[in-house]
Amino acid sequence: NNNNNNNKETHGKDHHQGHIQKVMFLCAQARPRYDPETKSIWDGKLGIWPVEQDSHTHTQKTLKREPGEDPCRDGKLLTKDEYRQMLLNNVVDAVIQKWPRAEWNNPQLIIRIQQDGAKTQIHPTDKEFENKLKEKRVEDKILLCTQPPNSSDTNINDLGFFASLQPKYRCNDPNDVSDVIQLITKTYNDYDHKTINNIWLSLMSCYNMIIECNGGNEYEIPAHVGNETLEKNSSVIAVTKDAFQFF
């Protein structure tokens, strides 16, 4: 039947778990906001970087490699020193370069970089990290913190962005590490700033739910219903000061 042939669904290949390409990324995302200098919305995208073999080079130039050369670790963990370098050379530098100037020039501005608490990450008061911030003259403007344990809902990447990657990954069925990097990077760059803002609104709702649970995680993630209305009405979900007892 021609109709049946034309309507056949296309499915991605089901790879064996052991054969799936594993690539780690470091991803940083701020909340989108209006930039009065450019008179446009800044999408808050600071960057997404593949974890590379050479910990001393973290620019996209390193992706230009000889055939067969793998730029990534294939799932191997970073050391603390390598993670610190990526944090400083990628995330901190991106914050300095990309943050809207009107806010950046405010002497009272404090930007908190939240890490998810993986074993290879550094302590928020890591001396070497703090010394490097002083060298960059941002020690009073940028602070490092770690999200609470067992609280992935307090991380917007886990709360929304990473979940959106799964269907795109299966539909595109990347064949190798290079394809994975290109797919993830394109998905990040194409991600709509309104969707990102909705995730931040959901994050604020999660904070309030955690407060209601006395700091626990036994709650249902609030639905996205009403986020667009909140955005159109310029409303803000208030997070009470009690949040600072838990975060």
C-alpha positions in Angstrom: 0.0 0.0 0.0 1.6 3.3 -1.1 -0.1 5.2 1.7 1.4 2.9 4.3 4.8 3.3 2.7 4.6 7.1 2.6 3.6 7.2 6.3 6.3 4.9 7.6 7.9 6.4 10.8 11.6 6.9 10.9 13.3 5.6 14.0 16.8 6.2 15.2 19.1 3.2 15.6 19.2 1.5 19.0 22.8 1.4 19.9 24.2 -1.0 22.4 24.9 0.9 25.6 28.6 0.0 25.5 28.9 1.4 21.9 27.2 4.8 22.6 29.7 7.7 22.1 30.3 9.4 25.5 31.2 13.0 25.5 31.3 15.3 28.5 30.4 18.9 28.3 30.7 21.9 30.6 27.7 24.1 30.1 27.0 27.6 31.6 23.7 29.5 31.4 22.5 32.7 33.0 18.9 33.9 33.0 18.0 35.9 29.9 17.5 39.6 30.4 17.0 42.9 28.6 20.2 44.7 27.7 19.6 48.4 27.5 22.9 49.0 25.7 22.0 46.8 22.7 18.2 47.4 23.2 17.7 43.6 22.8 17.3 40.5 24.9 20.5 38.8 26.0 19.9 35.1 25.8 22.1 34.4 28.8 24.1 31.7 26.9 27.7 31.7 28.3 28.8 28.6 26.4 29.0 24.9 26.2 32.4 23.3 25.9 33.4 19.6 25.2 35.9 18.3 27.7 39.0 17.8 25.7 42.1 15.6 26.1 44.5 18.6 26.4 43.5 20.5 29.5 45.6 23.5 28.5 43.6 24.3 25.3 39.9 24.8 25.6 39.0 26.8 22.5 37.1 25.6 19.4 40.4 25.7 17.5 41.3 22.4 19.2 38.4 20.8 17.4 40.4 21.1 14.1 42.3 17.9 14.3 43.7 15.1 12.1 41.4 12.3 11.0 40.9 9.7 13.7 42.1 12.0 16.4 39.6 12.1 19.3 39.4 15.6 21.0 37.4 14.3 24.0 37.8 12.0 26.9 35.2 9.4 26.1 33.6 9.8 29.5 36.8 9.9 31.6 36.6 12.2 34.6 38.4 15.5 34.8 40.9 16.1 37.5 40.3 19.0 39.9 43.1 20.9 38.3 41.7 20.4 34.8 38.2 21.3 36.0 39.6 24.5 37.6 41.3 25.5 34.4 38.1 25.0 32.4 36.1 26.9 34.9 38.5 29.8 34.7 39.4 29.8 31.0 35.8 29.1 29.8 33.1 30.0 32.2 34.7 32.9 34.1 36.1 34.5 30.9 32.7 34.1 29.2 31.0 35.8 32.1 33.5 38.7 31.8 33.1 39.0 28.1 29.4 38.4 27.6 27.6 39.8 30.6 25.5 42.9 29.7 27.7 45.9 30.3 25.1 48.0 32.1 24.9 45.3 34.8 28.5 44.5 34.7 29.5 48.0 35.5 27.4 48.1 38.6 29.8 47.9 41.5 27.2 46.0 43.6 26.7 43.2 41.1 27.6 39.7 42.4 27.4 36.8 40.0 27.3 33.3 41.5 28.6 30.4 39.4 26.8 27.3 40.6 28.4 23.9 40.1 26.5 20.7 40.4 28.7 19.0 43.1 30.5 16.3 41.0 33.5 14.7 42.8 36.1 16.3 40.5 34.8 19.9 41.2 36.6 22.3 43.5 35.6 23.7 46.8 33.8 27.1 46.6 36.7 28.6 48.6 39.4 27.0 46.6 42.5 29.2 47.1 43.9 28.8 43.6 40.6 29.6 42.0 40.3 32.7 44.3 43.8 33.8 43.4 43.0 33.6 39.7 39.9 35.6 40.2 42.1 38.3 41.8 44.4 38.2 38.8 41.3 38.8 36.6 40.2 41.6 39.0 36.8 40.0 39.5 37.2 38.5 43.0 34.4 40.8 44.4 32.1 40.3 41.4 32.2 36.5 40.8 31.6 33.9 43.5 31.6 30.1 43.3 28.9 27.9 45.0 27.8 24.3 44.9 24.2 23.2 44.6 22.8 21.1 47.5 23.2 17.3 47.3 20.4 15.3 45.7 18.9 18.5 44.4 19.2 18.4 40.6 16.0 20.5 40.3 18.1 23.5 41.5 20.2 23.3 38.3 18.5 24.7 35.1 20.5 22.4 32.8 19.2 19.3 34.6 15.8 20.9 35.1 15.2 21.5 31.4 17.9 21.9 28.8 19.5 18.5 29.0 16.1 16.8 28.7 15.6 18.6 25.4 18.8 17.1 24.0 17.5 13.5 24.2 15.0 13.6 21.3 17.4 15.5 19.1 20.1 13.0 19.8 17.9 10.1 18.9 16.5 11.8 15.7 19.9 12.8 14.4 21.7 9.6 15.4 25.3 11.0 15.5 27.9 8.5 14.3 31.0 9.7 16.2 32.3 12.1 18.7 32.6 15.0 16.2 29.0 14.6 15.2 28.0 14.6 18.9 29.9 17.8 19.5 28.3 19.5 16.5 24.8 18.4 17.4 25.0 19.4 21.1 26.6 22.8 20.2 24.0 23.5 17.5 21.2 22.6 19.9 22.6 24.9 22.5 23.0 27.8 20.1 19.5 27.3 18.7 17.8 27.0 22.1 15.2 29.8 22.4 15.7 32.4 25.1 12.0 32.3 26.0 12.2 28.6 26.7 15.4 29.2 28.8 13.5 31.9 30.8 10.6 29.5 31.4 13.1 27.0 32.9 14.3 29.8 35.2 10.7 30.5 36.3 10.3 26.8 37.0 13.5 26.9 39.0 12.1 29.6 41.2 9.0 27.5 41.8 11.2 24.6 42.8 13.0 26.8 45.3 9.7 27.6 46.9 8.6 23.9 46.9 11.9 23.0 48.7 11.2 25.6 51.3 7.8 24.2 51.9 9.4 20.8 52.3 11.7 22.2 55.0 14.7 21.8 52.7 13.7 18.3 51.5 13.3 17.0 47.9 10.0 15.1 48.4 7.9 17.2 46.0 6.6 17.2 42.5 8.3 19.5 40.0 5.9 22.4 39.4 4.4 22.4 35.9 5.4 25.0 33.3 1.8 26.1 33.1 1.6 29.9 33.6 5.2 30.7 32.8 4.3 32.5 29.6 1.6 34.5 31.4 4.1 35.5 34.1 6.6 36.6 31.5 4.0 38.7 29.6 2.8 40.4 32.7 6.4 41.0 33.9 5.5 39.2 37.1 8.1 37.7 39.4 7.9 34.6 41.5 9.1 35.6 44.9 11.6 33.4 46.6 11.4 34.0 50.3 14.5 34.9 52.4 14.2 31.5 54.0 15.7 30.1 50.9 19.1 31.2 52.2 18.8 28.6 54.9 19.1 25.9 52.3 21.0 27.5 49.4 
